[in-house]
Amino acid sequence: DVTIYWVVQSGKEDDVIENLLNKYESLSDHIQVVKKNPDVFPTFAQQYTDETVTNNSLIVECGDRSRYISYNDIYIQEADIYSYSYNTSFDGEGAITSAIDYVTAEELPQLYLLEGHGEAELPTEFAGQLEKENIETVSLSLLSEGSVPEEADCVMIYAPESDISTEEKDILADYVAGGGKLLVCAGPTEEDGILENLYGLLADYGVTASEGIVVEGDSGHYAFQTPYLLMPDMAESDITSPLIADNYYVLMPISLGLTVG
């Protein structure tokens, strides 16, 4: 059974949110919507979140698990750099459905983030999407763990500044050989240049990392008169077709070359 608490002042209910909540409640006997007026229950939301709770926000709860959905997560504003204004989109269904999946799931996918090599923080948008997909992130230090935990569904290495050790390389190679998943997002570094051990993991798949950065000779495929700010062509797919139709471009600054063979 799931309870959706609607934190809203009397008379200030958002009609679109109300209509959506009514649909959720009518379609399942296991979903109940409960209004909580912050004027009457001023401290109610504090047990669920440390954030400042805005009017027309939601709290989805099932058992011991809950998720706070801010009004700003329902009505999402994105800056339009061309018109110097903001575009607003409605993602109420996406936010609520994600929260229901989160609070009712028996187990959540575990994404382990390798640390100890100057890895960067995940970008805010990417981290937010992981949360929406109900993927939990856990820090992993192979120096202290000695192996990849069995509950890891994937290990991610994001923007390291230094190379992994030979021992760490062997641990990760064994993990992948045993069916584990490894996601590496890395490129040139200021200190070590080529990360030999990390990129050595790619050798088993016929991929070799090249030293230096990729420089484009065709001015039609780099941006702002900067040959290392690559602007590649996009191939047609279900994902890219809408971007191509709206004349979007992909920018890849300071890219590392890969040789596949």
TABEL-V371217 format. One record per helix or strand of 3 or more residues. SS is the DSSP state (hx for helix, st for strand). FROM is the first residue (numbers start at 1). TO is the last residue. If there is no record, write none. Layout:
# TABEL-V371217
ss: <SS,SS>
from: <FROM,FROM>
to: <TO,TO>
This chain:
# TABEL-V371217
ss: <st,hx,st,hx,st,st,hx,st,st,hx,st,hx,st,hx,st,hx,st,hx,st,hx,hx,st>
from: <2,15,31,44,57,65,71,75,85,92,109,124,135,142,154,166,182,196,207,219,241,258>
to: <7,27,36,47,62,69,74,80,90,104,114,132,140,145,158,177,185,205,209,221,245,260>
